[in-house]
Amino acid sequence: MNKGMIAAIVIELVGIGATGIGIGIELATSADFGMVVTTSGSCLIAMGGVIWGKFICINRKKD
């Protein structure tokens, strides 16, 4: 695995963790901060997917 693949996986894992924490905050306190954390986690998951799909898969096809 190269550094790009590891970066994409780590970004997605952090996003999954943040989404879970945000859902927990929202269920426990009904605070708006939970929605912010959930949305941020979703954005991180999407960023990891874009890095994986756009940059890594294109480079793998060239090899």
C-alpha positions as CSV (number, residue, x, y, z in Angstrom):
1,M,0.0,0.0,0.0
2,N,1.2,3.5,-0.8
3,K,0.8,6.6,1.3
4,G,-2.2,7.8,-0.7
5,M,-4.1,4.6,0.0
6,I,-3.3,4.8,3.7
7,A,-4.3,8.5,3.9
8,A,-7.7,7.8,2.2
9,I,-8.4,4.9,4.6
10,V,-7.4,7.0,7.7
11,I,-9.5,9.9,6.6
12,E,-12.5,7.7,6.1
13,L,-12.0,5.9,9.5
14,V,-11.8,9.3,11.3
15,G,-15.0,10.3,9.5
16,I,-16.7,7.1,10.6
17,G,-15.6,7.7,14.2
18,A,-16.8,11.4,14.1
19,T,-20.1,10.4,12.7
20,G,-20.7,7.8,15.4
21,I,-19.7,10.3,18.1
22,G,-22.0,12.9,16.6
23,I,-24.9,10.5,16.6
24,G,-24.1,9.7,20.2
25,I,-24.0,13.3,21.2
26,E,-27.3,14.0,19.4
27,L,-29.1,11.0,21.1
28,A,-27.7,11.9,24.5
29,T,-28.2,15.6,24.6
30,S,-30.2,16.7,21.6
31,A,-27.7,19.5,21.1
32,D,-27.0,21.1,17.8
33,F,-23.3,20.3,18.2
34,G,-24.1,16.7,17.5
35,M,-25.4,17.6,14.1
36,V,-22.2,19.6,13.4
37,V,-20.0,16.6,14.4
38,T,-22.1,14.2,12.3
39,T,-22.0,16.5,9.3
40,S,-18.2,16.9,9.7
41,G,-17.8,13.1,9.8
42,S,-19.8,12.7,6.7
43,C,-17.7,15.2,4.9
44,L,-14.5,13.4,5.9
45,I,-15.9,10.1,4.7
46,A,-16.7,11.7,1.4
47,M,-13.2,13.3,1.2
48,G,-11.6,9.9,1.7
49,G,-13.8,8.4,-1.0
50,V,-12.9,11.1,-3.4
51,I,-9.2,10.6,-2.7
52,W,-9.5,6.9,-3.2
53,G,-11.7,7.1,-6.3
54,K,-10.1,10.0,-8.2
55,F,-6.4,9.6,-7.4
56,I,-5.7,6.0,-6.4
57,C,-7.9,4.1,-8.8
58,I,-6.7,6.2,-11.8
59,N,-3.1,5.5,-10.8
60,R,-3.7,1.8,-10.4
61,K,-5.2,1.5,-13.9
62,K,-2.0,3.0,-15.4
63,D,0.2,0.3,-13.9
